[in-house]
C-alpha cells in the first residue's frame, strides 16, 4: 500500500475541513445566542453552540492525530480510525460535516459505492429529523404518521445497504447477490433520495461488468466526484432539498404555509414554530420547506429548456456551418443582445406572473449562451477521426449528430448547466422579490424574503432564514459544478 501524504489523504483533508466549518458555525451560534434587543441570553441556542464547539475541538484533535500518524508511518492507525465512532455522535446535533468525515474515516478502503451509501443514509436521517419537527405543531398532516413510518423503514434499509456495501464491495467487484439490494435502492428513490438511485445504478453496473473496464469513464467521473468533499456536500444539500420537496407532500400541512393564523402573528422561533411566524401567523419553517419546491422546479426547467433548444441549435449550426451557421447564430445574437433579466421582466409583464411564465421568461434569455457552448464543442468534435469515419461510411447526418457529435459534446454542457442553475435560482427569487415571479400567495423564497425585508429591525429572522436558504442552494450548485468540471475535464485527471 502506497504511503499517504497530507495532500493525498482524504481523511486528513475532510477532518480539517469539517472542524473549520464546525468551529465557524459554533461562533455564529454563540453570537446569535445573545439577543441585542432584549439583552438576554437564549439558552437553547447557547447549548447548541457549545455542543458544536465541543465537536469542533474533538475534530481538531482528531485531525492533529491523523496528521501525526501520516507523518510517522505514512498511514492512519486503526486506533485513530476507531475514534471516528465517537465522532458519529455528532449526528444527533445535525452536524453533517463531522458525521460524513467520521464515516469515511472508519472505512479504511472506501470506494464510490460506500460514499454514496453514506450520503444515502444521511439524507434519509435528515429528512426524518426535519419532518419530525412537525410533532411540536398544533396539528400535523393526515398522512404524517404513515409517511414517517415508511421513511423509517426506508432509512433502515439504507443502513443495511451501507453495511452490506462496506462488507462485500471490494474495489470494482460486487457480489451478484447484491442485485436485489440495488433494485430496492432504486425503488426507494421515489422518496426523492437520489443518492439511493445513484447507488443502485452503480451497483448494477458493477455486478453486470464484474470489474471489466467497460464503464471506466463512468467510474472515473464518480470516483473523482466522491473524493471531493465540497462537491459531495453541495450534492447532499441539493438532494436533501429535493427529497424534502417530495416528502413534504405527505409530512407537512400546506395550510400552515398559506392560511392566516392571527393568534400566532410574528412569534419568535420555538419548538412549535422552529423559524418563527410572519405577519399573517404563517409558519416560516413550513413556508421555506414548500418554497424549496418552487426554486428547484423553476431552476431545473429554466435550465433544461435552454440546454435542449440551445444545444440542438448549436449542434446544427456547428455541424453544417456556412449559411446555416450564419443564419442561426446571427438570430441568436439578436436575442443575446437583450439583457436576460430585462427580457424576463418584459415577458412576465406581457403574459402575467405565474410559475409557467417565469420558467419561459428565464429560459428564453439563456438559449444563446448554451447554443454558443454547444457550437464550439461540435466544431471541435466534428474534426475527430471517428466522425470522419462515420461520414466515409455514408452514415446520415442526423444519425452522426445524435450518435457521435452530441455525446462527445455533452460534458461542457453538463458542467455549464450545473453552474447556471444557481443563477436561475437567484433570478427566480429576484423576480419574486420584485413582484414579477410566482403568485404572491405561493410560498417561494423570493416572496418570503420580500415580506421579511419589511421587518428587518424588529423580526430580522423573517429575512435571514430565506436568504440563507437561497445562499446555501446557490453555493451547493456551484460546488457541484466545480466538482463536475474537475471530474469531466481530462486535463485535470
N, C-alpha and C positions, 0 to 999 in steps of 0.2 A: 504493500500500500504506500502510495506517494505521501511524503511528509506535507503537512499543512503549513501554510504561511498565514499571516494576518490578513492578507488580501484575498487569498483563496478560500479561507474558512467562512462558509456561510453562517455557521453557528455564531462566530465572533461578531460578524457584521450585524446579524439580527439581534444579538444580545445588546450590542452598543446602540443600535437604532431604537430598540424598544425602551431602554432605560432613559434615553434622552427625551423621547416623546412622552413617556410616562411622567418624568420629572416636570416637563413643561405643562402637562395637564394638571399636575398637582399644584403648581404655582398659580395657575389660572383659578383653580378651585379655591385655593387659600385666599386669593384676592376677592373672590366672589362670596366668600363666607362672611364678609363684613358688609353690612348694609349701610351705606353712607347717609341715606335719608333718615333712617331711624337710629343710626349709630348703635346697632345691635349686632351680635354675632348669630349667624344661622347655624345651629348645632349640627343639623343633618349634612349640610354642605361641608362643614369643617371636618366631620368624621370621614366623609368620602375622600376629602383632600388628604387627610393623614394616612388613610389606607393606601392611596395611590403613592404617596411619598414613601411609605414603608416598602412597597413592592419595587419602587424605583431604586431605593438603596440596596435591596436584596439583589436586584438585577444588575446593578453596578458591581456588586461584589462577585456575582457570577461571571460577568464579562471579564473582570480582572483575573479570576481563576482560569477561565478559558485561555486568556492571553498568556498566563504563566505556563499552562500545560503545553501550548503550542511552542512557546519559546524554549522550553526544556526538552521536549521529546518529539515535537512536530505532530502530535496527536492529542486528542482530548481524552482524558482518563474516564474510565467507567464511573468512578465516584463523582466526578463532575457532572456527567450526564444524568446521574441519579438525582441530582439537585433540581433537575427540571420538574420532577414530580411535585416538589414543594411549590414551585412557581405556578403550577397548574391551578393552585388555589386562587390565583388572580382572576380566574374565570368568573368567580362569584362577584367580583367588583365590576365586571363588564369590560375588563382590560383585554382587548383583542390582541394588542401588540405583544405583551408578555406571554399570553396563552399560546399564541402561534409559535413564538420563539421557543417556548418550553417543549411543545410537542415535536418540533423539529430537532431540538437538542437530544431528546430521549432516543429518537431513532438514529442509529449510527449510520446505516446505509440507506438513506431515503431516496425515493425516486419520484417521478411526476405523479404517479397514481397515489402515493402516500400523501403528498402535499394537497392534491385535490380532495382526498378523503378527509383531511384535517379541516379544510375550509368548508366542505360539505357539512360536517358535524357542527362547526362553529356557526354557520348560517342558520341551521335549524334551531340551535340553542338560543341564539339572539332573537330570532322571530318569536319563539315561545316566550322568552323573557319580556319582550316588548308587549306582546299580546296579553300576557298575564297581568299587566298593569291595569287592565280594564276591570279586574276584580274589585278594585277600590272605588269604582264609579257607582253612581246611584243605581244604574241598571246596565246590563250588557246585551249584546245581540242575541237573538233567539238561537242562533246556530253556534254560539260561542263554545259551549261545552263539547258537542261532538267534534267541532273543528280542532279544539285544543287537544282532545283525546287522539284524534288522527295525527296531529303534528307530533305528539309524544311518541306514538307508535313508530312513525316515520323516522324520527330522530334516533330512537332506539335501534332501528335497523341500520341507520347510518353509523352508529357507534360500532355495531357488529361488523359492518363493512370495513371500517377503519382498522379494526383488529385483524380481520382476515387479510387485508392488503398488507399490513405491517408484517404479518406472519408468513404469508405464502407468495408474495410478489418478490421475485429476485431479478432485479435489473429489468431486462426486456422479456423475461419469461413469466407467463401467467398460467396457472393450473387450469386445464379445460373445465373442471367442475365449477369454476367461478362464473361461467356463462349465465346461470340463473340469477346470480347476485347482480351481474351487470345489467341484465334486463329489468330486474326490480328497481335498480337505481335509476334507470331511465324513466320508469313509470312514476317513481316518486318525485320526479322533476315537475309534475303537474302542480306542486305547491309553489312553483317559481324558483326552486333551488336549482339554478343552472349548473352549479358545481356537481350535483348528482348526475346531471345529464352528461357533462364532460367526462366525469369519472367512468360512467357506464360505457360511453363510446370508446374511451381509451382502453378499458379492459377488454372489450370485444375485439378491438384491433389487435391487441397483444395476443389474445387467445387464438385469433384466426391466423395470424402470421407466425406465431410461436418463435419470436426472436429473429425472424428474417428481416433483412433491411429494406423490405418493400415500402415501408412507410417512414423512411428515415427522416424526410423533411418535416412531416407532421410531428414526430417525436422530438426532433431538434428544436422546433419552434416552441413547443410546450415545455421542453426541458429548460430552455433559456428563460421563458416567461416565469415559470415557477421558481426559478432561482433568484428572481428579482423581488425583494421584499416589498418595495414601494408599489410595484405593479400589481402584486397579489393583494395588497391591502386595498388598492384602488378598485380592483375587480371585485373584492369581497364587498365593499360598500355598495357598488352598483348592483350586484346580485342580491344582497341583503334588502336593498330598497325595492327591487323588482319582486322579491319573494313577499315582502310586506304588502306591496301593492296588490298582489294576488290574494294573499291570505286575509287581508283586511275586509274583503267582501263578506267573510264569514265570522271574523273575530271582533270587528269593530262595528259600532252602530253609526250609520251615516247621519242619523238625525242629530247626534251630538256635535257634528261638524257644520250643520246647516241651520238647524232650528234655534230660534232665540230662547234664552232662558234668563229672564230678567231677575231671578232670585240669585244668580251667580255671576253678576257683572263684575268684570275687572278683578277677579280673585287672583291672588298670588299663587305661585306653584305650590302644590300639595299632592298628597297621595291620590286624592280623587281627580285632581287636575294637574298632572305632572309638570306641565308647562304653563299653567295658569289659564285664564279665560279672557276673551276680548270684551269689547264694549257692548256686545249683544249677549254675553253669557255663554258663548260657544267655546267648547274645549279646544284650546290651541294645539294640544298634543294630537288630538284626532284630526284636526284640520291639516296639520303638517303631514300626517300619515297619508291621508287621502290626496293631498296636494302632490305627493311624490308620483302618484299615478299619472297626473296630467303632465308633469315635467318629463317623465320618461317616455310617455306616448308621443308628445309633441317633438321632443328631442330626437327620438328614434325615427319617426316617419318623416320629419322635416330634413333628415339626413339621408334616409333611404331613397326617397323620391329623386333628389338631385343626383345621387350616386347612380341610379338606374338610367335616368334620362340623360344626364350629362355623360355618363360612361358610354352609353350607346352612341351618342352624337360624337364623342371624342374618338371612339373606335372606328366609326365610319369615316370620319374626317382624316384620321391619321393613316388608315389603310389605303383609301382610294386616292387621297392627295389631290393636287392640281385644282381643278374648278370646284369639285365637291368640297375640298378642304377650305377653299377661299370663301365659298358661299356660307357654309356653316359657321366658320369662325368669325366672319365679319358680322353676321347676325347676332352671334353671342357677344361680340364686342360692344354692340349697341346696348344689350342688356347689362353687360358688365360695367358700363359707364354710369349706370344708375346706382347710387349707394343702396346696399341691401336693406338697411333699416328704413330708409325713406320709401323704398319700393313696397316694403311690408306694410308701412303705415298707410300708403295710398290704397293698397288692395283692401285692407281691413276697413278703411273709411268708405270705400265704394261698396263693399259687399256685406259689411256688418261684422261685429266682434263675436266670434264663436270659435270653438276648437278646430273645426274643419278648415275654416278660412285662415286661421292662424298657421296651420300646417302648410297650406298652399302658399301663403304670403312669405313664409320663411324659406320654402323650397325653391321658389322661382328664382330668387336672387342668388342662390348658391349653385345653380346649374352651370354657369360659365366656368367657375373655378374647377369643378370636377371634370368638365369636358376638356379643359386645358391639360389637367393632370393625366387623364387617360390618353389624350392625343400624344403627349410626349412619350408616354410608356409604349404606345403602339408603334410609334416611329422607330423606337429602339428595337422592340421585339420583332418587327417586320424584317429586320436585317439578319435575323438568326437563321442558321442553316436548316433547321427542321421546318421553318416556314417556307423557305425556298424549295425544299424537297417536296412539301405538300403541293406547292404550285406546279412543280415539274410533273407530278403525278396526275395533274388535272383535277385536283380537288376544287370544289366550288368555293367561291369567295366567302359566302355566308358561313359555310362549314369551317373554313380556315379561321375566320374571325371568332366563331363560337368555341371551337375545339382547341385552337392553338394560340391565338392572339390574346383573347381576354384572360384565360387562366394565367398566362405569363405576365399580365399587366395588373393583376388584382392586388398584389402586396402593397404597393404605394397607396392604392385607393382605400384599402382597409385601414391603414395607418392614418391617412388623412381624415377619413370619416370618424374614426375614434377620437381624434383630436378636436374635430369641429362639432361633435355632439355637445361638448361643453359650451361652445359659443351659442349653439341653438338653445340650450337651457337658459343661458343668460338673456338671450333675445326674447324668449318666451316670458320670463319674469319681468323684463324691462317693459315690454308692451303691455303686460297686465298691470304693471305699476302705473302706466300712463292711461289706463282705462281702455286700451285698444287690444287686449288679449282675449282671454276667455270671459264668459259672462261673470259679472261682479259677484253673484251669489255662489258661484262654484269655488270650493276651496282649492286654491292654487297659490304657490309660494309667492308669486308677484303680487297677487291680490292681498294675501296675508301681510306681506311686507308693507304695502301701501297703507293698509289700515293701521299697522303698528307704528308707522313713522309719525303719526299724529300724537302718539303717547310716549315719545322718547324720554321726556323729562320725568314723567310720573310712573310709567309702566314700560320701561325700556325692553323688557323681555319679549314684548309683542313684536318687536322688530329684530331683536338679536337672534332668536331661535330660527325663524325662517331665513334670515340672512346667512346663518351658519349652515343651514341645510343646503342652500344654493352653493355656497363656497365649497363645502365638502364634496358635493356631487360633481362640480366642475373640476376640482382637483383630482378626483378619482378618475374621471375620464382622461385627464391629462397624464396622470401617472400610467394608466393602462396604455395610452397611445405611445408614450415614450418606451414602455416595455415592448410593445409590438414592433415598434420601429427597430429597436435593437435586435429583436428575435428574427425579424424578416429580412434584415439587411445582411447579405452575405459578407460584406466588407468588415462587419463588426463581429464575425464569428470567431 
